[in-house]
Amino acid sequence: MPSMLIVEDEVDINDCLQQFFSSKGFSVASAYSGEEAVEKLQVEHPEVVLVDVMLPGLSGIEVLRKIREAHPRTHVIMVTAVDSDDVREQAARLGARAYITKPFDFSEDTWSPALSCAA
């Protein structure tokens, strides 16, 4: 079973993402801040990490940097309500597999970068 860490501070969105990816066969863990994500990644090594760009404390971009340093093969997908070209380009340079903007739907087309990571 592929594993995923969802890093999203909005509880309702985190819950929806957990349910969606669990239904797709993922073993899902959650973190609600960048710092919590970094702590979990010291112990867990998921195939996919879904990271909100705007997090309290450590930003999603900083979480992406730390993932790249410690787990370069992990697939990282950024999600955000702020569709900024600068942030999108920075995420791409740091190796994010995809950049998905909110509000998003739960179609397989939207989430194919995450779903294909586990195929």
All heavy atoms as an XYZ file, in Angstrom:
918
protein
N       0.848     -1.184      0.000
C       0.000      0.000      0.000
C       0.888      1.240      0.000
O       1.742      1.384      0.847
C      -0.900     -0.030      1.247
C      -1.776      1.179      1.415
S      -2.846      1.150      2.870
C      -3.999     -0.108      2.420
N       0.695      2.135     -0.969
C       1.509      3.351     -0.994
C       1.167      4.252      0.192
O       0.037      4.253      0.688
C       1.120      4.004     -2.318
C      -0.226      3.461     -2.630
C      -0.273      2.082     -2.042
N       2.144      5.021      0.625
C       1.921      5.894      1.777
C       2.014      7.360      1.372
O       2.718      7.722      0.430
C       2.932      5.587      2.873
O       4.238      5.766      2.395
N       1.279      8.191      2.133
C       1.210      9.615      1.853
C       1.169     10.381      3.167
O       0.540      9.947      4.128
C      -0.050      9.934      1.055
C      -0.277     11.423      0.831
S      -1.808     11.765     -0.065
C      -1.278     11.357     -1.719
N       1.835     11.519      3.173
C       1.717     12.473      4.272
C       1.039     13.715      3.712
O       1.496     14.278      2.717
C       3.082     12.844      4.846
C       3.086     13.914      5.931
C       2.303     13.459      7.172
C       4.511     14.298      6.314
N      -0.062     14.115      4.347
C      -0.775     15.320      3.955
C      -0.412     16.411      4.955
O      -0.609     16.242      6.160
C      -2.296     15.087      3.933
C      -2.640     14.047      2.860
C      -3.040     16.408      3.683
C      -4.079     13.583      2.894
N       0.124     17.513      4.449
C       0.524     18.638      5.300
C      -0.400     19.804      4.945
O      -0.181     20.512      3.970
C       1.998     19.021      5.087
C       2.425     20.067      6.109
C       2.898     17.792      5.134
N      -1.443     19.955      5.737
C      -2.493     20.948      5.487
C      -3.031     21.417      6.822
O      -3.468     20.594      7.631
C      -3.603     20.312      4.638
C      -4.882     21.093      4.523
C      -4.726     22.444      3.856
O      -4.354     22.491      2.673
O      -4.979     23.451      4.538
N      -2.973     22.727      7.077
C      -3.396     23.248      8.375
C      -4.904     23.395      8.520
O      -5.400     23.476      9.635
C      -2.697     24.578      8.683
C      -3.017     25.663      7.672
O      -3.025     25.376      6.469
O      -3.248     26.804      8.098
N      -5.650     23.427      7.431
C      -7.105     23.514      7.505
C      -7.671     22.115      7.729
O      -7.592     21.253      6.848
C      -7.667     24.144      6.248
C      -7.259     25.611      6.095
C      -7.880     26.262      4.883
O      -9.095     26.073      4.658
O      -7.143     26.941      4.155
N      -8.236     21.906      8.902
C      -8.666     20.575      9.325
C      -9.662     19.958      8.353
O      -9.535     18.782      7.988
C      -9.252     20.619     10.762
C      -9.823     19.270     11.172
C      -8.187     21.068     11.752
N     -10.649     20.724      7.898
C     -11.660     20.166      6.990
C     -11.042     19.713      5.669
O     -11.388     18.651      5.140
C     -12.768     21.188      6.717
C     -13.629     21.456      7.941
O     -13.614     20.629      8.883
O     -14.321     22.495      7.962
N     -10.133     20.505      5.136
C      -9.471     20.130      3.880
C      -8.592     18.905      4.108
O      -8.588     17.968      3.305
C      -8.658     21.309      3.305
C      -9.619     22.431      2.888
C      -7.795     20.860      2.130
C      -8.928     23.706      2.458
N      -7.867     18.897      5.221
C      -7.019     17.753      5.546
C      -7.871     16.485      5.629
O      -7.518     15.458      5.047
C      -6.275     18.012      6.862
C      -5.088     17.109      7.059
O      -5.188     15.913      6.843
N      -3.979     17.675      7.488
N      -9.014     16.570      6.315
C      -9.904     15.412      6.447
C     -10.415     14.932      5.089
O     -10.439     13.730      4.823
C     -11.097     15.736      7.349
C     -10.723     15.891      8.810
O      -9.595     15.507      9.199
O     -11.569     16.403      9.576
N     -10.817     15.870      4.231
C     -11.301     15.497      2.895
C     -10.211     14.806      2.084
O     -10.464     13.794      1.414
C     -11.803     16.720      2.145
S     -13.375     17.353      2.712
N      -9.008     15.356      2.140
C      -7.892     14.752      1.410
C      -7.570     13.364      1.959
O      -7.309     12.430      1.187
C      -6.657     15.661      1.468
C      -6.755     16.951      0.656
C      -5.638     17.905      1.042
C      -6.735     16.654     -0.836
N      -7.606     13.218      3.274
C      -7.370     11.905      3.884
C      -8.377     10.885      3.371
O      -8.008      9.767      2.980
C      -7.490     11.986      5.402
C      -6.316     12.576      6.109
C      -6.552     12.547      7.605
O      -6.853     11.504      8.176
N      -6.427     13.699      8.251
N      -9.642     11.252      3.391
C     -10.697     10.330      2.946
C     -10.525      9.968      1.477
O     -10.633      8.802      1.097
C     -12.070     10.940      3.193
C     -12.430     11.034      4.653
C     -13.730     11.786      4.886
O     -14.467     12.114      3.965
N     -14.004     12.084      6.145
N     -10.247     10.981      0.647
C     -10.087     10.734     -0.778
C      -8.934      9.771     -1.055
O      -9.087      8.778     -1.759
C      -9.867     12.058     -1.523
C      -9.595     11.887     -2.994
C     -10.615     11.554     -3.863
C      -8.321     12.063     -3.507
C     -10.373     11.395     -5.226
C      -8.060     11.913     -4.857
C      -9.090     11.571     -5.721
N      -7.771     10.059     -0.499
C      -6.609      9.228     -0.790
C      -6.679      7.862     -0.111
O      -6.184      6.882     -0.656
C      -5.308      9.968     -0.483
C      -4.988     10.989     -1.534
C      -5.178     12.342     -1.291
C      -4.538     10.602     -2.781
C      -4.907     13.289     -2.274
C      -4.270     11.531     -3.773
C      -4.455     12.876     -3.521
N      -7.325      7.782      1.028
C      -7.558      6.468      1.650
C      -8.423      5.609      0.742
O      -8.169      4.417      0.570
C      -8.221      6.625      3.022
O      -7.338      7.205      3.938
N      -9.430      6.231      0.128
C     -10.318      5.484     -0.777
C      -9.590      5.043     -2.044
O     -10.034      4.134     -2.735
C     -11.549      6.312     -1.141
O     -11.236      7.315     -2.089
N      -8.474      5.676     -2.344
C      -7.666      5.315     -3.515
C      -6.557      4.323     -3.159
O      -5.695      4.032     -3.977
C      -7.051      6.566     -4.154
C      -8.063      7.551     -4.663
C      -8.901      6.960     -5.771
C      -9.911      7.950     -6.293
N     -10.857      7.321     -7.219
N      -6.556      3.842     -1.918
C      -5.608      2.805     -1.533
C      -4.347      3.279     -0.841
O      -3.416      2.495     -0.646
N      -4.278      4.542     -0.460
C      -3.104      5.052      0.238
C      -3.228      4.838      1.744
O      -4.324      4.913      2.302
C      -2.947      6.562      0.014
C      -2.391      6.941     -1.325
C      -3.218      7.030     -2.435
C      -1.045      7.227     -1.475
C      -2.710      7.393     -3.671
C      -0.528      7.590     -2.705
C      -1.363      7.670     -3.811
N      -2.118      4.611      2.371
C      -2.008      4.697      3.823
C      -1.661      6.156      4.099
O      -0.616      6.638      3.661
C      -0.885      3.781      4.307
O      -0.599      4.039      5.650
N      -2.551      6.875      4.805
C      -2.425      8.325      4.923
C      -2.128      8.752      6.355
O      -2.779      8.304      7.297
C      -3.719      9.024      4.437
C      -3.586     10.532      4.543
C      -4.052      8.625      3.014
N      -1.143      9.630      6.491
C      -0.846     10.298      7.764
C      -1.018     11.793      7.522
O      -0.986     12.254      6.381
C       0.576      9.997      8.214
N      -1.211     12.544      8.599
C      -1.423     13.987      8.473
C      -0.504     14.772      9.381
O      -0.117     14.299     10.450
C      -2.866     14.344      8.835
O      -3.739     13.909      7.842
N      -0.216     15.980      8.928
C       0.474     16.980      9.749
C      -0.254     18.292      9.499
O      -0.787     18.522      8.415
C       1.936     17.081      9.346
N      -0.282     19.143     10.521
C      -1.030     20.392     10.434
C      -0.132     21.625     10.448
O      -0.622     22.743     10.461
C      -2.069     20.444     11.565
C      -3.080     19.329     11.413
C      -2.884     18.095     12.014
C      -4.210     19.502     10.619
C      -3.793     17.062     11.840
C      -5.125     18.479     10.444
C      -4.914     17.254     11.060
O      -5.809     16.236     10.870
N       1.172     21.415     10.419
C       2.136     22.516     10.327
C       3.404     21.992      9.657
O       3.631     20.775      9.593
C       2.480     23.051     11.722
O       3.262     22.108     12.440
N       4.217     22.923      9.201
C       5.485     22.533      8.595
C       6.398     21.829      9.576
O       7.047     20.833      9.240
N       6.434     22.319     10.810
C       7.296     21.716     11.831
C       6.859     20.281     12.132
O       7.695     19.383     12.258
C       7.265     22.557     13.113
C       7.961     23.902     12.976
C       7.086     24.992     12.343
O       5.899     24.751     12.044
O       7.615     26.083     12.117
N       5.538     20.074     12.241
C       5.026     18.719     12.501
C       5.377     17.791     11.337
O       5.746     16.635     11.544
C       3.512     18.766     12.721
C       2.911     17.417     13.066
C       1.404     17.447     13.239
O       0.762     18.511     13.045
O       0.848     16.383     13.573
N       5.297     18.295     10.118
C       5.649     17.491      8.950
C       7.110     17.063      8.997
O       7.434     15.888      8.766
C       5.371     18.266      7.674
N       7.992     18.000      9.301
C       9.422     17.692      9.362
C       9.694     16.640     10.441
O      10.474     15.709     10.227
C      10.242     18.980      9.585
C      11.694     18.671      9.892
C      10.137     19.886      8.357
N       9.041     16.761     11.582
C       9.195     15.756     12.647
C       8.735     14.379     12.174
O       9.428     13.379     12.383
C       8.390     16.158     13.884
C       8.986     17.310     14.657
C       8.099     17.748     15.817
O       7.223     16.961     16.247
O       8.281     18.885     16.284
N       7.575     14.317     11.525
C       7.064     13.031     11.049
C       7.969     12.424      9.984
O       8.152     11.215      9.928
C       5.638     13.177     10.518
C       4.632     13.345     11.626
C       3.214     13.241     11.128
C       2.309     13.306     12.343
N       0.968     12.833     12.055
N       8.540     13.272      9.144
C       9.408     12.775      8.082
C      10.734     12.231      8.598
O      11.438     11.542      7.867
C       9.647     13.868      7.041
C       8.423     14.168      6.174
C       8.606     15.484      5.433
C       8.156     13.026      5.206
N      11.072     12.506      9.847
C      12.267     11.914     10.439
C      12.032     10.440     10.771
O      12.979      9.671     10.862
C      12.676     12.680     11.693
C      13.199     14.061     11.385
C      13.509     14.868     12.634
O      13.300     14.428     13.755
N      14.019     16.073     12.436
N      10.748     10.069     10.911
C      10.394      8.704     11.295
C       9.730      7.946     10.141
O      10.012      6.783      9.904
C       9.434      8.721     12.510
C       9.100      7.314     12.965
C      10.018      9.535     13.647
N       8.841      8.632      9.438
C       8.090      8.027      8.342
C       8.708      8.442      7.011
O       9.258      9.529      6.901
C       6.630      8.491      8.393
C       5.937      8.157      9.700
C       4.564      8.789      9.810
O       3.943      9.074      8.775
O       4.119      8.996     10.951
N       8.584      7.579      6.033
C       9.131      7.875      4.707
C       8.078      7.582      3.646
O       8.188      6.591      2.912
C      10.413      7.074      4.457
C      11.452      7.339      5.486
N      12.014      6.367      6.251
C      12.007      8.500      5.913
C      12.880      6.902      7.092
N      12.886      8.201      6.900
N       7.079      8.454      3.536
C       6.011      8.219      2.559
C       6.511      8.386      1.130
O       7.488      9.107      0.878
C       4.984      9.297      2.910
C       5.788     10.389      3.514
C       6.899      9.705      4.264
N       5.818      7.717      0.217
C       6.153      7.881     -1.204
C       5.743      9.251     -1.712
O       6.370      9.810     -2.601
C       5.450      6.814     -2.058
C       6.090      5.467     -1.993
C       5.366      4.503     -1.054
O       4.600      4.917     -0.176
O       5.600      3.311     -1.201
N       4.632      9.781     -1.150
C       4.075     11.046     -1.611
C       3.834     11.961     -0.413
O       3.333     11.507      0.620
C       2.727     10.831     -2.342
C       2.177     12.150     -2.853
C       2.860      9.824     -3.473
N       4.185     13.242     -0.569
C       3.857     14.246      0.440
C       3.096     15.356     -0.270
O       3.557     15.904     -1.268
C       5.109     14.821      1.132
C       4.708     15.844      2.182
C       5.934     13.708      1.763
N       1.920     15.635      0.239
C       1.073     16.712     -0.259
C       1.255     17.879      0.700
O       0.983     17.738      1.889
C      -0.370     16.225     -0.228
C      -1.358     16.792     -1.195
C      -0.986     16.360     -2.600
C      -2.735     16.289     -0.846
N       1.755     19.017      0.226
C       2.118     20.129      1.112
C       1.394     21.408      0.708
O       1.515     21.858     -0.435
C       3.644     20.400      1.072
C       4.021     21.504      2.044
C       4.431     19.141      1.352
N       0.685     21.993      1.667
C       0.081     23.309      1.455
C       1.218     24.338      1.457
O       2.148     24.244      2.258
C      -0.908     23.603      2.575
C      -1.727     24.866      2.349
O      -1.639     25.459      1.255
O      -2.458     25.253      3.271
N       1.146     25.304      0.569
C       2.187     26.331      0.499
C       2.141     27.238      1.728
O       3.167     27.564      2.312
C       2.037     27.170     -0.807
C       2.963     28.373     -0.796
C       2.317     26.302     -2.023
N       0.934     27.640      2.122
C       0.756     28.580      3.228
C       0.470     27.801      4.512
O      -0.653     27.357      4.735
C      -0.396     29.537      2.936
C      -0.224     30.328      1.652
S       1.166     31.460      1.665
C       0.541     32.697      2.765
N       1.482     27.632      5.337
C       1.355     26.925      6.602
C       1.780     27.840      7.741
O       2.607     28.727      7.538
C       2.256     25.680      6.608
C       1.914     24.566      5.648
C       3.068     23.571      5.563
C       0.631     23.865      6.086
N       1.240     27.610      8.927
C       1.744     28.382     10.070
C       3.182     27.959     10.372
O       3.530     26.786     10.242
C       0.795     27.994     11.208
C       0.184     26.699     10.804
C       0.187     26.670      9.304
N       4.018     28.913     10.731
C       5.417     28.586     11.025
C       6.191     28.324      9.751
O       6.237     29.158      8.846
N       6.774     27.160      9.655
C       7.575     26.754      8.499
C       6.691     26.670      7.254
O       5.696     25.953      7.247
C       8.205     25.393      8.808
C       9.373     24.910      7.996
C      10.561     25.853      8.150
C       9.761     23.519      8.444
N       7.037     27.401      6.210
C       6.215     27.431      4.995
C       6.297     26.113      4.221
O       7.218     25.317      4.411
C       6.669     28.569      4.083
O       7.874     28.214      3.417
N       5.350     25.941      3.327
C       5.353     24.764      2.471
C       6.595     24.674      1.607
O       7.129     23.588      1.361
N       7.093     25.821      1.138
C       8.328     25.834      0.336
C       9.504     25.363      1.180
O      10.355     24.587      0.711
C       8.583     27.233     -0.266
C       7.507     27.568     -1.316
C       9.981     27.337     -0.856
C       7.524     26.685     -2.566
N       9.562     25.781      2.440
C      10.637     25.317      3.322
C      10.504     23.819      3.603
O      11.513     23.109      3.671
C      10.644     26.116      4.628
C      11.133     27.530      4.457
C      12.543     27.600      3.865
O      13.433     26.832      4.290
O      12.761     28.424      2.963
N       9.283     23.338      3.751
C       9.069     21.899      3.935
C       9.558     21.159      2.698
O      10.261     20.142      2.800
C       7.586     21.581      4.223
C       7.343     20.073      4.222
C       7.143     22.189      5.562
N       9.242     21.670      1.515
C       9.712     21.066      0.271
C      11.238     21.012      0.250
O      11.824     19.977     -0.105
C       9.175     21.858     -0.920
C       9.695     21.489     -2.309
C       9.442     20.024     -2.641
C       9.065     22.413     -3.357
N      11.904     22.091      0.626
C      13.376     22.097      0.674
C      13.911     21.000      1.592
O      14.849     20.292      1.254
C      13.875     23.445      1.188
C      14.015     24.490      0.157
C      14.826     25.677      0.682
N      14.887     26.679     -0.343
C      14.115     27.761     -0.388
N      13.245     28.003      0.567
N      14.241     28.615     -1.369
N      13.310     20.888      2.774
C      13.763     19.887      3.744
C      13.509     18.464      3.242
O      14.332     17.574      3.466
C      13.115     20.125      5.101
C      13.648     21.403      5.748
C      13.111     21.594      7.134
C      13.688     22.845      7.764
N      15.104     22.758      8.063
N      12.392     18.266      2.557
C      12.122     16.938      1.985
C      13.185     16.613      0.943
O      13.716     15.507      0.914
C      10.711     16.879      1.367
C       9.653     16.967      2.467
C      10.536     15.593      0.556
C       8.235     17.174      1.942
N      13.500     17.553      0.077
C      14.502     17.330     -0.966
C      15.865     16.988     -0.364
O      16.588     16.157     -0.895
C      14.641     18.559     -1.865
C      13.564     18.691     -2.856
C      13.648     17.566     -3.906
N      12.334     17.281     -4.430
C      11.609     16.200     -4.141
N      12.059     15.273     -3.362
N      10.429     16.021     -4.664
N      16.221     17.634      0.743
C      17.504     17.363      1.389
C      17.547     15.955      1.990
O      18.542     15.250      1.836
C      17.760     18.386      2.502
C      18.035     19.784      2.012
C      18.006     20.816      3.131
O      17.907     20.449      4.319
O      18.079     22.024      2.807
N      16.490     15.578      2.673
C      16.492     14.315      3.417
C      15.938     13.130      2.624
O      16.356     11.999      2.851
C      15.681     14.484      4.705
N      15.011     13.391      1.710
C      14.327     12.310      0.982
C      14.164     12.696     -0.487
O      13.057     12.959     -0.950
C      12.948     12.038      1.601
C      12.975     11.840      3.076
N      13.412     10.678      3.665
C      12.637     12.672      4.087
C      13.329     10.804      4.974
N      12.877     11.998      5.256
N      15.231     12.744     -1.235
C      15.161     13.260     -2.609
C      14.256     12.474     -3.556
O      13.812     13.016     -4.564
C      16.618     13.219     -3.083
C      17.332     12.320     -2.147
C      16.583     12.343     -0.853
N      13.931     11.231     -3.227
C      13.080     10.431     -4.114
C      11.588     10.560     -3.805
O      10.757     10.054     -4.546
C      13.475      8.962     -4.037
C      14.826      8.712     -4.631
C      15.125      7.266     -4.651
N      16.187      7.016     -5.604
C      16.666      5.838     -5.858
N      16.184      4.789     -5.234
N      17.631      5.695     -6.732
N      11.266     11.233     -2.726
C       9.865     11.404     -2.348
C       9.177     12.346     -3.331
O       9.714     13.389     -3.682
C       9.764     11.975     -0.917
O      10.377     11.050     -0.020
C       8.323     12.185     -0.502
N       7.992     11.959     -3.778
C       7.193     12.799     -4.668
C       6.480     13.854     -3.826
O       5.799     13.511     -2.862
C       6.159     11.965     -5.424
C       6.771     10.931     -6.308
N       7.359     11.231     -7.505
C       6.898      9.597     -6.149
C       7.822     10.122     -8.059
N       7.558      9.124     -7.258
N       6.641     15.111     -4.200
C       6.018     16.203     -3.456
C       5.062     16.947     -4.378
O       5.430     17.318     -5.497
C       7.072     17.184     -2.890
C       6.383     18.308     -2.117
C       8.066     16.449     -2.000
N       3.851     17.145     -3.877
C       2.831     17.883     -4.601
C       2.426     19.065     -3.735
O       2.078     18.896     -2.568
C       1.624     16.981     -4.911
C       2.088     15.859     -5.835
C       0.491     17.794     -5.528
C       1.120     14.756     -6.013
N       2.502     20.246     -4.303
C       2.148     21.467     -3.582
C       0.685     21.801     -3.848
O       0.213     21.661     -4.983
C       3.025     22.634     -4.037
C       4.529     22.386     -3.954
S       5.133     21.963     -2.310
C       4.924     23.531     -1.470
N      -0.032     22.235     -2.804
C      -1.397     22.718     -2.960
C      -1.465     24.114     -2.350
O      -0.781     24.393     -1.364
C      -2.446     21.784     -2.310
C      -2.479     20.440     -3.005
C      -2.208     21.605     -0.830
N      -2.273     24.985     -2.950
C      -2.333     26.350     -2.447
C      -3.572     27.079     -2.929
O      -4.115     26.765     -3.989
C      -1.082     27.148     -2.877
O      -1.116     28.426     -2.265
C      -0.998     27.285     -4.373
N      -3.995     28.036     -2.143
C      -5.065     28.946     -2.554
C      -4.471     30.172     -3.249
O      -5.188     30.944     -3.859
C      -5.884     29.372     -1.341
N      -3.172     30.340     -3.155
C      -2.491     31.492     -3.749
C      -1.735     31.016     -4.984
O      -0.709     30.356     -4.875
C      -1.503     32.123     -2.734
C      -0.805     33.318     -3.350
C      -2.224     32.499     -1.462
N      -2.250     31.349     -6.154
C      -1.613     30.910     -7.396
C      -0.634     31.981     -7.864
O      -0.967     32.861     -8.642
C      -2.660     30.625     -8.465
C      -2.056     29.926     -9.667
O      -0.900     29.475     -9.588
O      -2.752     29.819    -10.691
N       0.573     31.900     -7.343
C       1.618     32.867     -7.653
C       2.634     32.235     -8.603
O       3.132     31.134     -8.337
C       2.310     33.278     -6.350
O       3.583     33.802     -6.601
N       2.930     32.931     -9.692
C       3.931     32.420    -10.633
C       5.281     32.233     -9.954
O       5.983     31.259    -10.217
C       4.083     33.357    -11.835
C       2.889     33.287    -12.772
O       2.141     32.286    -12.740
O       2.701     34.253    -13.544
N       5.646     33.170     -9.074
C       6.939     33.070     -8.383
C       7.003     31.807     -7.517
O       7.999     31.080     -7.544
C       7.188     34.296     -7.504
C       7.468     35.551     -8.314
O       7.836     35.427     -9.501
O       7.313     36.652     -7.759
N       5.948     31.563     -6.756
C       5.930     30.388     -5.885
C       5.865     29.112     -6.715
O       6.545     28.127     -6.420
C       4.759     30.460     -4.870
C       4.676     29.187     -4.042
C       4.911     31.670     -3.968
N       5.060     29.134     -7.766
C       4.959     27.974     -8.665
C       6.335     27.633     -9.251
O       6.758     26.477     -9.269
C       3.951     28.261     -9.776
C       3.721     27.106    -10.732
C       2.776     27.518    -11.852
N       1.438     27.782    -11.389
C       0.467     26.890    -11.380
N       0.686     25.672    -11.824
N      -0.738     27.211    -10.956
N       7.059     28.655     -9.722
C       8.385     28.450    -10.301
C       9.384     27.967     -9.250
O      10.201     27.079     -9.522
C       8.883     29.738    -10.951
C       8.138     30.086    -12.214
C       8.455     31.468    -12.740
O       9.430     32.099    -12.271
O       7.712     31.933    -13.631
N       9.299     28.527     -8.060
C      10.191     28.103     -6.978
C       9.932     26.637     -6.620
O      10.869     25.863     -6.448
C       9.984     29.000     -5.764
C      10.987     28.793     -4.678
C      10.799     29.795     -3.540
O       9.763     30.451     -3.426
N      11.797     29.898     -2.700
N       8.675     26.259     -6.526
C       8.323     24.869     -6.219
C       8.838     23.932     -7.314
O       9.396     22.869     -7.020
C       6.814     24.729     -6.052
N       8.687     24.341     -8.558
C       9.174     23.514     -9.669
C      10.692     23.370     -9.614
O      11.225     22.269     -9.808
C       8.737     24.116    -10.999
N      11.402     24.471     -9.348
C      12.872     24.418     -9.248
C      13.317     23.479     -8.132
O      14.357     22.832     -8.234
C      13.451     25.810     -8.993
C      13.677     26.635    -10.212
C      14.549     27.846     -9.947
N      14.195     28.607     -8.772
C      13.295     29.590     -8.718
N      12.642     29.922     -9.805
N      13.052     30.227     -7.588
N      12.535     23.432     -7.061
C      12.882     22.579     -5.923
C      12.423     21.134     -6.112
O      12.648     20.301     -5.242
C      12.293     23.157     -4.635
C      12.947     24.454     -4.165
C      12.127     25.087     -3.046
C      14.371     24.188     -3.695
N      11.764     20.870     -7.223
C      11.426     19.488     -7.541
C      10.018     19.043     -7.207
O       9.754     17.837     -7.167
N       9.103     19.981     -7.002
C       7.714     19.578     -6.787
C       7.187     18.920     -8.048
O       7.435     19.392     -9.155
C       6.856     20.780     -6.410
N       6.484     17.832     -7.876
C       5.945     17.089     -9.013
C       4.738     17.791     -9.629
O       4.490     17.665    -10.824
C       5.578     15.687     -8.559
C       5.136     14.772     -9.653
C       4.929     13.372     -9.086
N       4.410     12.477    -10.088
C       5.136     11.631    -10.777
N       6.431     11.556    -10.568
N       4.578     10.843    -11.667
N       3.972     18.520     -8.795
C       2.797     19.238     -9.286
C       2.484     20.386     -8.346
O       2.961     20.429     -7.210
C       1.601     18.289     -9.389
N       1.644     21.299     -8.838
C       1.233     22.483     -8.095
C      -0.259     22.608     -8.362
O      -0.662     22.939     -9.477
C       2.010     23.679     -8.634
C       1.874     24.963     -7.876
C       2.762     25.283     -6.855
C       0.881     25.887     -8.199
C       2.673     26.498     -6.177
C       0.785     27.093     -7.529
C       1.681     27.391     -6.520
O       1.597     28.590     -5.859
N      -1.074     22.319     -7.366
C      -2.528     22.273     -7.531
C      -3.151     23.413     -6.719
O      -2.857     23.559     -5.536
C      -3.076     20.906     -7.082
C      -2.458     19.803     -7.954
C      -4.596     20.888     -7.146
C      -2.744     18.395     -7.486
N      -3.998     24.195     -7.383
C      -4.595     25.342     -6.709
C      -5.983     25.012     -6.152
O      -6.714     24.200     -6.708
C      -4.699     26.554     -7.653
O      -5.438     26.183     -8.809
C      -3.329     27.046     -8.046
N      -6.271     25.666     -5.016
C      -7.580     25.567     -4.381
C      -8.464     26.676     -4.956
O      -7.946     27.718     -5.304
C      -7.455     25.773     -2.868
C      -6.584     24.785     -2.153
C      -6.494     25.198     -0.696
C      -5.456     24.427      0.075
N      -5.302     24.895      1.446
N      -9.747     26.514     -5.008
C     -10.438     25.285     -4.629
C     -10.215     24.224     -5.702
O     -10.177     24.525     -6.883
C     -11.908     25.700     -4.565
C     -12.013     26.856     -5.496
C     -10.680     27.547     -5.460
N     -10.012     22.997     -5.258
C      -9.801     21.916     -6.202
C     -10.962     20.937     -6.106
O     -11.721     20.927     -5.151
C      -8.477     21.197     -5.964
C      -8.159     20.951     -4.511
C      -8.841     19.998     -3.769
C      -7.167     21.686     -3.892
C      -8.537     19.776     -2.439
C      -6.861     21.466     -2.552
C      -7.551     20.520     -1.830
N     -11.070     20.144     -7.150
C     -12.083     19.100     -7.121
C     -11.387     17.779     -6.826
O     -10.170     17.722     -6.703
C     -12.876     19.046     -8.432
C     -11.996     18.753     -9.637
O     -11.027     17.978     -9.523
O     -12.287     19.291    -10.713
N     -12.149     16.756     -6.701
C     -11.572     15.456     -6.381
C     -11.622     14.509     -7.580
O     -11.772     13.312     -7.427
C     -12.252     14.861     -5.141
C     -11.800     15.539     -3.887
C     -12.509     16.606     -3.373
C     -10.630     15.159     -3.261
C     -12.068     17.269     -2.231
C     -10.182     15.816     -2.120
C     -10.904     16.871     -1.607
N     -11.453     15.069     -8.764
C     -11.389     14.231     -9.953
C     -10.012     13.581    -10.036
O      -9.027     14.110     -9.517
C     -11.646     15.059    -11.214
O     -10.544     15.901    -11.469
N      -9.977     12.453    -10.682
C      -8.688     11.773    -10.843
C      -7.745     12.580    -11.720
O      -6.534     12.507    -11.554
C      -8.905     10.360    -11.371
C      -9.628      9.528    -10.337
C      -9.381      8.044    -10.434
O      -8.463      7.626    -11.158
O     -10.126      7.323     -9.773
N      -8.290     13.400    -12.643
C      -7.439     14.246    -13.475
C      -6.663     15.246    -12.625
O      -5.473     15.470    -12.845
C      -8.265     15.002    -14.519
C      -8.752     14.105    -15.628
O      -8.195     13.005    -15.814
O      -9.703     14.509    -16.324
N      -7.346     15.857    -11.647
C      -6.689     16.830    -10.772
C      -5.564     16.176     -9.991
O      -4.491     16.741     -9.834
C      -7.705     17.447     -9.788
O      -8.707     18.122    -10.553
C      -7.037     18.422     -8.829
N      -5.813     14.977     -9.509
C      -4.872     14.323     -8.590
C      -4.009     13.266     -9.264
O      -3.299     12.523     -8.594
C      -5.642     13.721     -7.415
C      -6.303     14.807     -6.645
C      -7.630     15.131     -6.644
C      -5.673     15.768     -5.811
N      -7.852     16.228     -5.848
C      -6.668     16.640     -5.327
C      -4.348     15.993     -5.409
C      -6.393     17.699     -4.461
C      -4.075     17.057     -4.560
C      -5.091     17.894     -4.094
N      -4.021     13.217    -10.606
C      -3.223     12.196    -11.289
C      -1.737     12.236    -10.950
O      -1.107     11.179    -10.867
C      -3.435     12.261    -12.804
O      -3.031     13.507    -13.313
N      -1.124     13.420    -10.677
C       0.295     13.387    -10.279
C       0.519     12.596     -8.983
O       1.521     11.906     -8.848
C       0.655     14.859    -10.088
C      -0.323     15.614    -10.924
C      -1.599     14.803    -10.848
N      -0.403     12.688     -8.059
C      -0.266     11.941     -6.800
C      -0.588     10.478     -7.019
O       0.118      9.591     -6.534
C      -1.187     12.512     -5.725
N      -1.661     10.229     -7.747
C      -2.091      8.847     -7.955
C      -1.073      8.058     -8.782
O      -0.852      6.879     -8.516
C      -3.468      8.818     -8.615
C      -4.596      9.454     -7.795
C      -5.859      9.570     -8.627
C      -4.859      8.658     -6.534
N      -0.428      8.712     -9.736
C       0.561      8.012    -10.572
C       1.835      7.689     -9.792
O       2.573      6.783    -10.155
C       0.889      8.821    -11.819
O       1.577     10.004    -11.472
N       2.101      8.422     -8.716
C       3.285      8.165     -7.900
C       3.202      6.787     -7.242
O       4.221      6.162     -6.971
C       3.427      9.196     -6.785
S       3.749     10.855     -7.379
N       1.994      6.352     -7.005
C       1.794      5.092     -6.295
C       1.530      3.932     -7.242
O       1.406      2.797     -6.800
C       0.630      5.230     -5.331
N       1.434      4.229     -8.507
C       1.119      3.169     -9.484
C       2.279      2.211     -9.663
O       3.392      2.496     -9.432
C       0.736      3.797    -10.795
